[in-house]
Amino acid sequence: MKLYGPRMGSSLRTHWVAAEVGTTCETVAVDFSKGEHKGEAFLQINPMGQVPALVDGDFKLAESMAICSYMIETAGSDLGGKNAQQRAKAWQWSLWAALNLYPHLSTLASPLWTQQPLASDVEAAAKAGATKYLPVLNTHLGTQRYMVGDNFTVGDINVATVLAYAAFSKYDLSSYPNITTWLAGVTDRPAYAKASGAAKA
């Protein structure tokens, strides 16, 4: 398998899943500054010109959560959940974070890659949005160790990689102790260190 994309942002979750399930992937860099994501070769892999993207033989796949699902299934892993209910809950929280938290946290972090400051009203709206949803997650994590009970799943990976945008933007999560405790625990896993480049791959 070849994974196109950096070890950060949405692409990080694909590297993290690969490390958790023991899938060996060749990492292929895509240089956005040179427009490689809009080149003909890459557009044949992902017509949207976005990372991450995966190539497995003749099979090509885009969208980070779809790639995660594919790697879990092809590895025969229970990282997705040990039964139908756990799998449903793992994807419920994955989608919840992507649809509700990600738009706000990524907006706050966007000056890092746009090199443009946020308008004050845009920043205020993003902070208000994050403040609306973070208490929901904090309450949920006050009742269990992981996103799905006592089992670490892809749900933890997907939610944690969304919350990484809070770190990018220096958004303070200290008001949410259950989130910070959980986040410290899941990012202390050896697979996270390997995926993020903090340990040798």
C-alpha positions as CSV (number, residue, x, y, z in Angstrom):
1,M,0.0,0.0,0.0
2,K,1.0,3.6,-0.6
3,L,-0.3,6.5,1.5
4,Y,-0.2,9.9,0.0
5,G,-0.1,12.7,2.6
6,P,1.7,14.1,5.6
7,R,1.7,12.7,9.1
8,M,-0.6,15.5,10.3
9,G,-4.1,16.7,9.9
10,S,-6.6,14.3,8.4
11,S,-3.8,12.2,6.9
12,L,-2.5,11.4,10.4
13,R,-5.4,9.2,11.2
14,T,-4.5,6.9,8.2
15,H,-0.9,6.5,9.4
16,W,-2.1,5.9,12.9
17,V,-4.5,3.2,11.9
18,A,-1.8,1.6,9.8
19,A,0.5,1.5,12.8
20,E,-2.2,0.1,15.1
21,V,-3.2,-2.8,12.8
22,G,0.4,-3.5,11.6
23,T,-0.1,-2.6,8.0
24,T,3.1,-1.6,6.2
25,C,2.6,1.4,3.9
26,E,4.9,3.4,1.8
27,T,4.5,7.1,2.6
28,V,4.5,9.3,-0.5
29,A,4.9,13.1,0.0
30,V,2.7,15.4,-2.0
31,D,4.3,18.9,-2.4
32,F,1.4,21.4,-2.4
33,S,3.8,24.3,-2.9
34,K,4.8,22.8,-6.3
35,G,1.2,22.0,-7.2
36,E,1.7,18.3,-7.2
37,H,-1.8,17.8,-5.8
38,K,-3.2,19.3,-9.0
39,G,-0.8,17.4,-11.3
40,E,-2.3,14.8,-13.7
41,A,-0.6,11.9,-12.0
42,F,-2.1,12.7,-8.6
43,L,-5.5,13.6,-10.0
44,Q,-5.7,10.1,-11.4
45,I,-5.5,8.9,-7.8
46,N,-7.8,11.5,-6.3
47,P,-9.7,13.8,-8.7
48,M,-10.3,16.2,-5.8
49,G,-6.6,16.9,-5.5
50,Q,-6.6,16.3,-1.8
51,V,-4.7,14.2,0.7
52,P,-4.8,11.6,2.1
53,A,-5.1,9.1,-0.7
54,L,-4.3,5.4,-0.8
55,V,-3.2,3.1,-3.6
56,D,-3.3,-0.6,-3.1
57,G,-2.4,-2.3,-6.3
58,D,-5.0,-1.1,-8.8
59,F,-7.3,0.1,-6.1
60,K,-7.4,3.8,-5.3
61,L,-9.2,5.4,-2.4
62,A,-9.6,8.9,-1.0
63,E,-11.1,10.3,2.2
64,S,-9.3,9.6,5.4
65,M,-12.1,7.8,7.2
66,A,-12.8,5.6,4.2
67,I,-9.1,4.7,4.1
68,C,-9.1,3.9,7.8
69,S,-12.1,1.6,7.3
70,Y,-10.4,-0.2,4.4
71,M,-7.1,-0.8,6.2
72,I,-8.9,-2.1,9.3
73,E,-11.0,-4.5,7.2
74,T,-8.1,-5.7,5.0
75,A,-6.0,-6.3,8.1
76,G,-8.8,-8.4,9.7
77,S,-8.5,-6.1,12.8
78,D,-11.1,-5.4,15.5
79,L,-9.9,-1.8,15.7
80,G,-13.2,-0.8,14.3
81,G,-15.0,-2.5,17.2
82,K,-15.4,-6.0,18.5
83,N,-19.1,-6.3,17.5
84,A,-21.7,-4.5,15.4
85,Q,-22.7,-2.2,18.2
86,Q,-19.2,-1.1,19.0
87,R,-18.4,-0.5,15.4
88,A,-21.5,1.6,15.0
89,K,-20.6,3.7,18.1
90,A,-17.0,4.1,16.9
91,W,-18.2,5.5,13.6
92,Q,-21.0,7.5,15.3
93,W,-18.4,9.5,17.3
94,S,-16.0,9.7,14.3
95,L,-18.8,11.3,12.2
96,W,-19.9,13.5,15.2
97,A,-16.4,14.9,15.5
98,A,-16.0,15.4,11.8
99,L,-19.3,17.1,11.3
100,N,-19.5,19.2,14.5
101,L,-16.1,19.9,16.0
102,Y,-13.8,19.8,12.9
103,P,-15.3,22.8,11.1
104,H,-14.7,25.0,14.1
105,L,-11.3,23.8,15.2
106,S,-9.9,23.7,11.7
107,T,-11.1,27.3,11.1
108,L,-9.2,28.4,14.2
109,A,-6.1,26.6,13.0
110,S,-6.4,27.8,9.4
111,P,-4.1,30.8,9.7
112,L,-1.2,28.3,10.0
113,W,-1.6,27.3,6.3
114,T,-3.3,30.3,4.8
115,Q,-0.9,32.8,6.5
116,Q,-3.9,35.1,6.9
117,P,-5.4,36.1,10.2
118,L,-9.0,35.3,10.9
119,A,-11.6,38.1,10.8
120,S,-12.8,38.7,14.4
121,D,-16.3,37.6,13.7
122,V,-15.2,34.4,12.0
123,E,-12.9,33.6,15.0
124,A,-15.7,34.4,17.5
125,A,-18.1,32.1,15.6
126,A,-15.6,29.2,15.5
127,K,-14.9,29.5,19.2
128,A,-18.6,29.6,20.0
129,G,-19.1,26.5,17.9
130,A,-16.3,24.6,19.6
131,T,-17.6,25.7,23.0
132,K,-21.0,24.3,22.1
133,Y,-19.7,20.8,21.3
134,L,-16.7,20.2,23.5
135,P,-18.8,19.9,26.7
136,V,-20.7,17.0,25.0
137,L,-17.5,15.1,24.5
138,N,-16.2,16.0,27.9
139,T,-19.3,14.6,29.5
140,H,-19.1,11.4,27.4
141,L,-15.5,10.8,28.4
142,G,-16.4,11.2,32.0
143,T,-18.3,7.9,32.0
144,Q,-15.8,5.7,30.2
145,R,-12.1,5.2,29.3
146,Y,-12.4,5.4,25.6
147,M,-14.9,6.6,23.0
148,V,-16.5,3.1,23.0
149,G,-16.4,1.9,26.6
150,D,-13.1,0.2,27.6
151,N,-12.0,-0.7,24.1
152,F,-9.7,1.6,22.1
153,T,-11.1,1.9,18.6
154,V,-10.8,3.9,15.4
155,G,-13.3,6.2,17.0
156,D,-10.6,7.4,19.4
157,I,-8.2,7.9,16.5
158,N,-10.7,9.9,14.5
159,V,-11.8,12.1,17.4
160,A,-8.2,12.7,18.6
161,T,-7.0,13.8,15.2
162,V,-9.8,16.3,15.0
163,L,-8.8,17.6,18.4
164,A,-5.2,18.0,17.1
165,Y,-6.5,21.2,15.4
166,A,-7.0,22.7,18.9
167,A,-3.3,22.2,19.5
168,F,-2.4,23.8,16.2
169,S,-4.5,26.9,17.0
170,K,-3.5,26.9,20.7
171,Y,-7.1,26.5,21.7
172,D,-7.2,25.9,25.4
173,L,-8.8,22.6,26.4
174,S,-8.0,22.8,30.1
175,S,-11.6,23.5,30.9
176,Y,-12.4,20.0,29.7
177,P,-10.4,17.6,32.1
178,N,-12.0,14.4,30.8
179,I,-10.9,15.3,27.3
180,T,-7.4,16.2,28.2
181,T,-6.9,13.1,30.3
182,W,-8.2,10.9,27.5
183,L,-6.3,12.7,24.8
184,A,-3.0,12.3,26.8
185,G,-3.7,8.6,27.1
186,V,-4.5,7.8,23.5
187,T,-1.6,9.9,22.1
188,D,0.8,8.1,24.5
189,R,0.3,4.9,22.5
190,P,3.3,3.5,20.6
191,A,1.4,3.5,17.3
192,Y,0.7,7.2,17.7
193,A,4.4,7.9,18.1
194,K,5.2,5.8,15.0
195,A,2.4,7.4,13.0
196,S,3.3,11.0,13.9
197,G,7.0,10.5,13.3
198,A,7.9,10.8,17.0
199,A,9.3,7.3,16.8
200,K,11.1,5.5,13.9
201,A,8.6,3.9,11.5
